């Protein structure tokens, strides 16, 4: 019976050892289920089987596809998710302390003994080659430990929550950066179109002054001033083309492609986007409840408090149940001195309970507890700092959003006025009652007003993104 149990124990130990040695994905505590979903499924159809297997790059590239590609390719997101998985595995390590540990060993000894004596006792010379075969199975099971395992499990669970929140925060950052890069491309496109329109307007003014000069009804200075305005418009157009290329390269890099990848992004309809309906107080409360950075900080505080409990419990007694079964076979065994050797089988079965009581650790335990308490206080202070910082960021972003909303209204009114002024100046110049300075001034005012309207709209989009990020809930309302 003992031999049968021993063989089964050895077989079980061998299977577990081989499984670990072969790195099989064993997860008996199902800790993977506590890990947040991958970034590739966090912003789309979670039922998709191959979320990151993209087809040919869409043309034009949609915002949703750009964000999905970024989430799948960004190394920060993959690193954060891997860290969460590692912390989930540490939770499994903490829970495994509740189970017994089983160890086994098998040994074989071959011995050669030679005894030689002086001539008068040479008849006693002896050569002996005993063989020993032994096997042992041991079980150790901690039954009681004053809460140390519980505290370690609580700490691992809290750190897993912090890792999941950090993963969520990395997704928010990547979503923010990608959406901002996408909007930067659309803004650069609008500025490029505006610069081309301004260049064409300057060209028409130059052609008009040139025609008047050739007809002898215009001054050379008017023609030269129009030529200067045309050259300045060309320079601004070239600059806008360069900014457009830089924005496209930044977007390509953000979605995991080479900067020289050819991208086509649709133009954005310049319109006032919908603003959040909540008050700033509600937004601050939402941020305090759901911001990933605060969730991670709160979890780290809980982990630090659990670490204090675990440190105290490490210095407390613990109760361990142990058992051992051994079997040893030896040939040429001498049971009693003077008797001939014989084969023997020796078996031992032991079951016991052991109480470990730490009596004195040189005051080390006291200082470890003091250290853990101080670390918990540091985490608590950091949480307060983050709460204040998040609240301030929400307040500033909210006020900036309202300011940008008024800016875009004023910029639209300014552009309408500048266009009417240009139309009047252009008509007067063609009728011969206006001068070139008025025309060029009105022309420049239109180009400047158009640029300010585009920049005001880009500022509004950026403010919406920043507000959503400061709340910790960057969603579709902020990026569409």
Buried (B, 14 or more C-beta within 10 A) or exposed (E): EEEEEBEEBBEEBEEEEEEEEEEEEEEEBEBEEBBBBBBBBBBBEEEEEEBBEBEEBBEEBEBBBBBBBBBBBBEBBBEBBEBBBEBBBBBBEBBEBEEEEBEBEBEEEEEEEEEEEEEEEEEEEEEEEBEBBBBBBBBBBBEBBBBBBBBBBBBBBBBBBBBBBBBBBBBBBBBBBBBBBBBBBBBBBBBBBBBBBBBEBBBBBBEBBBEBBEEEEBEEEBBBBBBEBBEBBBEBBEEBBEBBEBBBBBBBBBBBBEEEBEBEBEEBEBEEBEBBEEEBEEBBBBBBEBBBBBBBBBBBBBBBBBBBBBBBBBBBEBBBBBBBBBBBBBEBBBEEEEEEEEEBEEEEEEEEEEEEEEEEEEEEBEEBBEEBBEBBEEBBEBBEEBBEBBBEBBBBBBEBBBEBBEBBEEBBEBBEEBBEBBEBBBEBBEEEEBBBEBBBBBBBBBBBBBBBBBBBBBBBBBBBBBBBBBBBBBEEEBBE
